[in-house]
Amino acid sequence: AAEFFRNGDTAWVTAAEATAAMGMLAFLWFVAGLTTLLRRAEGTPAWRSTVALVSGVLVAAYGVIDASWDAAFNRGSEIDPDVAIFAFDLGNLGFANAWLAIASFSIATGWSLLSGRPFASWWGWWAIVAGAGLVVVRFAWESFAWTIPYFIFWAWVIAFAIRLIARPTMPHPASRSRETHCLRSGPRSRAAPAGK
C-alpha cells in the first residue's frame, strides 16, 4: 500500500482526482434532471424518484468528499506503511459501500421508469439489473466481479443521458394531469337546460 501511494505522488494523479470529483458533480446534475423528469411521469406520491434523488446525492457526495486516497497520494513519498494500509482500506471499503448507494439509485430509477412507462421498459430493466448486481457484489468486494455491474451501470448512465439529450419525450405535467383527471372522473354529463 505504501508503495502504491508513493508511486501515485505525481501531478497527473492529482489532476485525475480533481477530474473524478468534477465528474461526480456532473453526475449530480444528471441525477437532479432525471429525477425531476421521473417525478412528472410517476405522479403523486413520487417516492421512487425521491429515493433515486437522495441515493444519487449520496453517490455524488461520496465522490466529492471522500479524500482518503487523495490525502495518501498527496504525502506519498513520506507516508508511513501503517497509515498507508489504513488509507488504502478506507478508500476501498468506502468505494464498496458507495456501490450500495449506486444500486439504490439504479433500482429506484428503473422501478420508476417501469411504473410510469415514460420510455421503453428495457431502460428500466437495464437499470434494475445493474443495481441488483451491485448489491450482490458488495458481499464479494475483494474480487473483480464488481466491475461487471459497475460498468453496466455507467454504460446505462451514458446511454440514457444521450437518449435524453437526443430525444426528450417526457409528457408535459399539465397535459398529463388533465389526462389523469379525465380518466378518474369519467365523461361529464351535460346539465339539463334551466326550467325543464
Phi and psi in degrees as GROMACS dihedral restraints (atoms count N, CA, C in turn):
[ dihedral_restraints ]
;  ai    aj    ak    al  type     phi  dphi    fc
    3     4     5     6     1   -62.7    20    10
    4     5     6     7     1   -41.2    20    10
    6     7     8     9     1   -65.1    20    10
    7     8     9    10     1   -37.9    20    10
    9    10    11    12     1   -59.0    20    10
   10    11    12    13     1   -46.4    20    10
   12    13    14    15     1   -74.0    20    10
   13    14    15    16     1   -31.6    20    10
   15    16    17    18     1   -64.7    20    10
   16    17    18    19     1   -41.8    20    10
   18    19    20    21     1   -70.2    20    10
   19    20    21    22     1   -21.6    20    10
   21    22    23    24     1   -92.3    20    10
   22    23    24    25     1     3.9    20    10
   24    25    26    27     1   -82.3    20    10
   25    26    27    28     1    65.7    20    10
   27    28    29    30     1  -134.0    20    10
   28    29    30    31     1   165.5    20    10
   30    31    32    33     1   -67.0    20    10
   31    32    33    34     1   -37.6    20    10
   33    34    35    36     1   -68.7    20    10
   34    35    36    37     1   -32.4    20    10
   36    37    38    39     1   -66.9    20    10
   37    38    39    40     1   -41.4    20    10
   39    40    41    42     1   -61.1    20    10
   40    41    42    43     1   -43.1    20    10
   42    43    44    45     1   -65.3    20    10
   43    44    45    46     1   -38.2    20    10
   45    46    47    48     1   -65.1    20    10
   46    47    48    49     1   -38.6    20    10
   48    49    50    51     1   -64.8    20    10
   49    50    51    52     1   -43.3    20    10
   51    52    53    54     1   -65.1    20    10
   52    53    54    55     1   -39.5    20    10
   54    55    56    57     1   -64.7    20    10
   55    56    57    58     1   -40.0    20    10
   57    58    59    60     1   -63.0    20    10
   58    59    60    61     1   -40.4    20    10
   60    61    62    63     1   -64.2    20    10
   61    62    63    64     1   -40.5    20    10
   63    64    65    66     1   -65.3    20    10
   64    65    66    67     1   -35.5    20    10
   66    67    68    69     1   -62.3    20    10
   67    68    69    70     1   -37.7    20    10
   69    70    71    72     1   -67.2    20    10
   70    71    72    73     1   -34.2    20    10
   72    73    74    75     1   -68.5    20    10
   73    74    75    76     1   -37.0    20    10
   75    76    77    78     1   -63.8    20    10
   76    77    78    79     1   -39.6    20    10
   78    79    80    81     1   -61.8    20    10
   79    80    81    82     1   -37.0    20    10
   81    82    83    84     1   -61.7    20    10
   82    83    84    85     1   -41.1    20    10
   84    85    86    87     1   -62.8    20    10
   85    86    87    88     1   -41.6    20    10
   87    88    89    90     1   -60.7    20    10
   88    89    90    91     1   -46.0    20    10
   90    91    92    93     1   -60.5    20    10
   91    92    93    94     1   -47.0    20    10
   93    94    95    96     1   -63.0    20    10
   94    95    96    97     1   -44.5    20    10
   96    97    98    99     1   -66.5    20    10
   97    98    99   100     1   -44.6    20    10
   99   100   101   102     1   -65.4    20    10
  100   101   102   103     1   -45.5    20    10
  102   103   104   105     1   -68.7    20    10
  103   104   105   106     1   -27.7    20    10
  105   106   107   108     1   -65.9    20    10
  106   107   108   109     1   -42.7    20    10
  108   109   110   111     1   -65.5    20    10
  109   110   111   112     1   -41.6    20    10
  111   112   113   114     1   -64.1    20    10
  112   113   114   115     1   -35.2    20    10
  114   115   116   117     1   -61.3    20    10
  115   116   117   118     1   -36.2    20    10
  117   118   119   120     1   -62.0    20    10
  118   119   120   121     1   -44.7    20    10
  120   121   122   123     1   -77.2    20    10
  121   122   123   124     1   -28.8    20    10
  123   124   125   126     1   -75.0    20    10
  124   125   126   127     1   -33.9    20    10
  126   127   128   129     1    84.9    20    10
  127   128   129   130     1  -166.3    20    10
  129   130   131   132     1  -110.8    20    10
  130   131   132   133     1   137.0    20    10
  132   133   134   135     1   -79.4    20    10
  133   134   135   136     1   138.2    20    10
  135   136   137   138     1   -90.6    20    10
  136   137   138   139     1    63.2    20    10
  138   139   140   141     1   -78.0    20    10
  139   140   141   142     1   -31.0    20    10
  141   142   143   144     1   -67.0    20    10
  142   143   144   145     1   -45.2    20    10
  144   145   146   147     1   -67.9    20    10
  145   146   147   148     1   -29.5    20    10
  147   148   149   150     1   -69.4    20    10
  148   149   150   151     1   -42.8    20    10
  150   151   152   153     1   -61.0    20    10
  151   152   153   154     1   -41.6    20    10
  153   154   155   156     1   -61.5    20    10
  154   155   156   157     1   -42.1    20    10
  156   157   158   159     1   -61.6    20    10
  157   158   159   160     1   -50.3    20    10
  159   160   161   162     1   -63.7    20    10
  160   161   162   163     1   -42.1    20    10
  162   163   164   165     1   -64.4    20    10
  163   164   165   166     1   -41.7    20    10
  165   166   167   168     1   -64.3    20    10
  166   167   168   169     1   -37.1    20    10
  168   169   170   171     1   -64.3    20    10
  169   170   171   172     1   -39.6    20    10
  171   172   173   174     1   -60.9    20    10
  172   173   174   175     1   -42.5    20    10
  174   175   176   177     1   -61.8    20    10
  175   176   177   178     1   -48.2    20    10
  177   178   179   180     1   -64.3    20    10
  178   179   180   181     1   -40.2    20    10
  180   181   182   183     1   -63.3    20    10
  181   182   183   184     1   -42.6    20    10
  183   184   185   186     1   -59.7    20    10
  184   185   186   187     1   -46.7    20    10
  186   187   188   189     1   -62.3    20    10
  187   188   189   190     1   -30.7    20    10
  189   190   191   192     1   -89.4    20    10
  190   191   192   193     1   -39.9    20    10
  192   193   194   195     1   -86.9    20    10
  193   194   195   196     1   -38.1    20    10
  195   196   197   198     1   -63.1    20    10
  196   197   198   199     1   120.3    20    10
  198   199   200   201     1  -130.2    20    10
  199   200   201   202     1    26.1    20    10
  201   202   203   204     1   -63.6    20    10
  202   203   204   205     1   -48.2    20    10
  204   205   206   207     1   -72.3    20    10
  205   206   207   208     1   -35.6    20    10
  207   208   209   210     1   -59.1    20    10
  208   209   210   211     1   -45.7    20    10
  210   211   212   213     1   -65.5    20    10
  211   212   213   214     1   -40.8    20    10
  213   214   215   216     1   -67.2    20    10
  214   215   216   217     1   -39.9    20    10
  216   217   218   219     1   -65.3    20    10
  217   218   219   220     1   -36.0    20    10
  219   220   221   222     1   -59.9    20    10
  220   221   222   223     1   -36.9    20    10
  222   223   224   225     1  -114.9    20    10
  223   224   225   226     1    33.8    20    10
  225   226   227   228     1   -56.1    20    10
  226   227   228   229     1   -38.7    20    10
  228   229   230   231     1   -71.0    20    10
  229   230   231   232     1   -18.3    20    10
  231   232   233   234     1  -112.0    20    10
  232   233   234   235     1     2.5    20    10
  234   235   236   237     1   -72.4    20    10
  235   236   237   238     1   138.2    20    10
  237   238   239   240     1   -77.5    20    10
  238   239   240   241     1   142.1    20    10
  240   241   242   243     1   -57.5    20    10
  241   242   243   244     1   -37.9    20    10
  243   244   245   246     1   -67.1    20    10
  244   245   246   247     1   -40.9    20    10
  246   247   248   249     1   -66.4    20    10
  247   248   249   250     1   -37.6    20    10
  249   250   251   252     1   -62.7    20    10
  250   251   252   253     1   -42.7    20    10
  252   253   254   255     1   -62.6    20    10
  253   254   255   256     1   -43.1    20    10
  255   256   257   258     1   -63.5    20    10
  256   257   258   259     1   -46.4    20    10
  258   259   260   261     1   -63.7    20    10
  259   260   261   262     1   -39.1    20    10
  261   262   263   264     1   -63.9    20    10
  262   263   264   265     1   -47.8    20    10
  264   265   266   267     1   -68.5    20    10
  265   266   267   268     1   -37.9    20    10
  267   268   269   270     1   -62.1    20    10
  268   269   270   271     1   -43.8    20    10
  270   271   272   273     1   -64.9    20    10
  271   272   273   274     1   -44.2    20    10
  273   274   275   276     1   -66.6    20    10
  274   275   276   277     1   -45.8    20    10
  276   277   278   279     1   -69.8    20    10
  277   278   279   280     1   -36.0    20    10
  279   280   281   282     1   -63.0    20    10
  280   281   282   283     1   -40.3    20    10
  282   283   284   285     1   -64.8    20    10
  283   284   285   286     1   -42.2    20    10
  285   286   287   288     1   -64.8    20    10
  286   287   288   289     1   -38.0    20    10
  288   289   290   291     1   -68.8    20    10
  289   290   291   292     1   -30.7    20    10
  291   292   293   294     1   -64.4    20    10
  292   293   294   295     1   -24.9    20    10
  294   295   296   297     1   -60.5    20    10
  295   296   297   298     1   -32.3    20    10
  297   298   299   300     1   -68.1    20    10
  298   299   300   301     1   -39.0    20    10
  300   301   302   303     1   -67.5    20    10
  301   302   303   304     1   -39.0    20    10
  303   304   305   306     1   -62.7    20    10
  304   305   306   307     1   -42.8    20    10
  306   307   308   309     1   -61.9    20    10
  307   308   309   310     1   -42.3    20    10
  309   310   311   312     1   -62.3    20    10
  310   311   312   313     1   -44.8    20    10
  312   313   314   315     1   -60.7    20    10
  313   314   315   316     1   -46.2    20    10
  315   316   317   318     1   -65.6    20    10
  316   317   318   319     1   -44.5    20    10
  318   319   320   321     1   -68.2    20    10
  319   320   321   322     1   -44.7    20    10
  321   322   323   324     1   -63.3    20    10
  322   323   324   325     1   -39.8    20    10
  324   325   326   327     1   -65.8    20    10
  325   326   327   328     1   -47.0    20    10
  327   328   329   330     1   -60.8    20    10
  328   329   330   331     1   -41.8    20    10
  330   331   332   333     1   -63.6    20    10
  331   332   333   334     1   -42.7    20    10
  333   334   335   336     1   -63.4    20    10
  334   335   336   337     1   -40.5    20    10
  336   337   338   339     1   -63.6    20    10
  337   338   339   340     1   -37.1    20    10
  339   340   341   342     1   -74.7    20    10
  340   341   342   343     1   -34.4    20    10
  342   343   344   345     1   -76.9    20    10
  343   344   345   346     1   -40.7    20    10
  345   346   347   348     1   -86.0    20    10
  346   347   348   349     1   -22.0    20    10
  348   349   350   351     1    54.4    20    10
  349   350   351   352     1    42.3    20    10
  351   352   353   354     1   -76.5    20    10
  352   353   354   355     1   -19.0    20    10
  354   355   356   357     1  -134.4    20    10
  355   356   357   358     1   176.1    20    10
  357   358   359   360     1   -58.3    20    10
  358   359   360   361     1   144.0    20    10
  360   361   362   363     1   -64.2    20    10
  361   362   363   364     1   -24.6    20    10
  363   364   365   366     1   -66.4    20    10
  364   365   366   367     1   -23.9    20    10
  366   367   368   369     1   -61.8    20    10
  367   368   369   370     1   -43.1    20    10
  369   370   371   372     1   -67.3    20    10
  370   371   372   373     1   -43.5    20    10
  372   373   374   375     1   -65.4    20    10
  373   374   375   376     1   -36.9    20    10
  375   376   377   378     1   -58.6    20    10
  376   377   378   379     1   -47.8    20    10
  378   379   380   381     1   -63.9    20    10
  379   380   381   382     1   -42.2    20    10
  381   382   383   384     1   -65.8    20    10
  382   383   384   385     1   -41.2    20    10
  384   385   386   387     1   -62.1    20    10
  385   386   387   388     1   -43.7    20    10
  387   388   389   390     1   -61.9    20    10
  388   389   390   391     1   -44.7    20    10
  390   391   392   393     1   -64.4    20    10
  391   392   393   394     1   -44.5    20    10
  393   394   395   396     1   -62.5    20    10
  394   395   396   397     1   -39.9    20    10
  396   397   398   399     1   -62.6    20    10
  397   398   399   400     1   -38.6    20    10
  399   400   401   402     1   -66.9    20    10
  400   401   402   403     1   -35.2    20    10
  402   403   404   405     1   -64.4    20    10
  403   404   405   406     1   -44.1    20    10
  405   406   407   408     1   -64.0    20    10
  406   407   408   409     1   -47.2    20    10
  408   409   410   411     1   -72.1    20    10
  409   410   411   412     1   -13.8    20    10
  411   412   413   414     1   -61.3    20    10
  412   413   414   415     1   -28.5    20    10
  414   415   416   417     1   -81.8    20    10
  415   416   417   418     1    -6.2    20    10
  417   418   419   420     1  -133.2    20    10
  418   419   420   421     1    49.5    20    10
  420   421   422   423     1   -67.0    20    10
  421   422   423   424     1   -18.8    20    10
  423   424   425   426     1   -81.9    20    10
  424   425   426   427     1   -13.4    20    10
  426   427   428   429     1   -87.3    20    10
  427   428   429   430     1   171.2    20    10
  429   430   431   432     1   -90.7    20    10
  430   431   432   433     1     8.1    20    10
  432   433   434   435     1   -62.5    20    10
  433   434   435   436     1   -24.6    20    10
  435   436   437   438     1   -61.8    20    10
  436   437   438   439     1   -24.9    20    10
  438   439   440   441     1   -64.9    20    10
  439   440   441   442     1   -29.0    20    10
  441   442   443   444     1   -66.4    20    10
  442   443   444   445     1   -60.1    20    10
  444   445   446   447     1   -66.9    20    10
  445   446   447   448     1   -28.7    20    10
  447   448   449   450     1   -63.5    20    10
  448   449   450   451     1   -46.5    20    10
  450   451   452   453     1   -75.1    20    10
  451   452   453   454     1   -28.8    20    10
  453   454   455   456     1   -62.0    20    10
  454   455   456   457     1   -42.1    20    10
  456   457   458   459     1   -62.2    20    10
  457   458   459   460     1   -49.6    20    10
  459   460   461   462     1   -69.3    20    10
  460   461   462   463     1   -30.1    20    10
  462   463   464   465     1   -64.6    20    10
  463   464   465   466     1   -39.0    20    10
  465   466   467   468     1   -64.3    20    10
  466   467   468   469     1   -44.3    20    10
  468   469   470   471     1   -58.5    20    10
  469   470   471   472     1   -48.0    20    10
  471   472   473   474     1   -64.8    20    10
  472   473   474   475     1   -46.9    20    10
  474   475   476   477     1   -64.1    20    10
  475   476   477   478     1   -41.6    20    10
  477   478   479   480     1   -70.8    20    10
  478   479   480   481     1   -36.3    20    10
  480   481   482   483     1   -62.5    20    10
  481   482   483   484     1   -42.8    20    10
  483   484   485   486     1   -62.6    20    10
  484   485   486   487     1   -42.4    20    10
  486   487   488   489     1   -60.4    20    10
  487   488   489   490     1   -43.5    20    10
  489   490   491   492     1   -67.3    20    10
  490   491   492   493     1   -36.6    20    10
  492   493   494   495     1   -72.2    20    10
  493   494   495   496     1   -42.1    20    10
  495   496   497   498     1   -72.0    20    10
  496   497   498   499     1   -43.8    20    10
  498   499   500   501     1  -142.8    20    10
  499   500   501   502     1    80.2    20    10
  501   502   503   504     1   -75.3    20    10
  502   503   504   505     1   112.8    20    10
  504   505   506   507     1  -121.3    20    10
  505   506   507   508     1    25.5    20    10
  507   508   509   510     1   -69.3    20    10
  508   509   510   511     1   139.4    20    10
  510   511   512   513     1   -68.1    20    10
  511   512   513   514     1   149.3    20    10
  513   514   515   516     1   -69.6    20    10
  514   515   516   517     1   136.9    20    10
  516   517   518   519     1   -59.7    20    10
  517   518   519   520     1   -33.8    20    10
  519   520   521   522     1   -67.6    20    10
  520   521   522   523     1   -44.5    20    10
  522   523   524   525     1   -68.0    20    10
  523   524   525   526     1   -35.2    20    10
  525   526   527   528     1   -65.7    20    10
  526   527   528   529     1   -42.3    20    10
  528   529   530   531     1   -67.5    20    10
  529   530   531   532     1   -33.7    20    10
  531   532   533   534     1   -65.2    20    10
  532   533   534   535     1   -42.2    20    10
  534   535   536   537     1   -62.3    20    10
  535   536   537   538     1   -44.4    20    10
  537   538   539   540     1   -63.3    20    10
  538   539   540   541     1   -41.9    20    10
  540   541   542   543     1   -63.5    20    10
  541   542   543   544     1   -42.6    20    10
  543   544   545   546     1   -65.1    20    10
  544   545   546   547     1   -39.3    20    10
  546   547   548   549     1   -66.3    20    10
  547   548   549   550     1   -37.0    20    10
  549   550   551   552     1   -76.5    20    10
  550   551   552   553     1   -39.0    20    10
  552   553   554   555     1   -86.8    20    10
  553   554   555   556     1   -20.8    20    10
  555   556   557   558     1    78.3    20    10
  556   557   558   559     1  -179.7    20    10
  558   559   560   561     1   -68.2    20    10
  559   560   561   562     1   142.4    20    10
  561   562   563   564     1   -82.6    20    10
  562   563   564   565     1   138.3    20    10
  564   565   566   567     1   -88.1    20    10
  565   566   567   568     1   144.5    20    10
  567   568   569   570     1   -75.8    20    10
  568   569   570   571     1   138.4    20    10
  570   571   572   573     1   -73.2    20    10
  571   572   573   574     1   143.0    20    10
  573   574   575   576     1   -69.4    20    10
  574   575   576   577     1   145.0    20    10
  576   577   578   579     1   -61.3    20    10
  577   578   579   580     1   150.2    20    10
  579   580   581   582     1   -64.6    20    10
  580   581   582   583     1   140.3    20    10
  582   583   584   585     1    90.0    20    10
  583   584   585   586     1    -0.3    20    10
